[in-house]
Amino acid sequence: MHIKVFFGSTSDEKIYPPLIEALKVKGINPELHIVSEHREAKRLLSLMNGGYATIGVVAGKGMFAFARH
């Protein structure tokens, strides 16, 4: 089984490794992509539509999404 995992920034790298490892332990092959939905919308759509069949998509939010500005 395959699943695509999307995060918007490498600044989230403390968050996605445990998720990737948990998926692997469950026998799921994760395909991690770091892509900004705001700056790279066309690339994101291409990645979501391309490649092999997947069982799902995980779109993660990192700590930046919860930071107060």
Order of alpha helices (4+ residues) and beta strands (2+ residues): beta-alpha-beta-alpha-beta
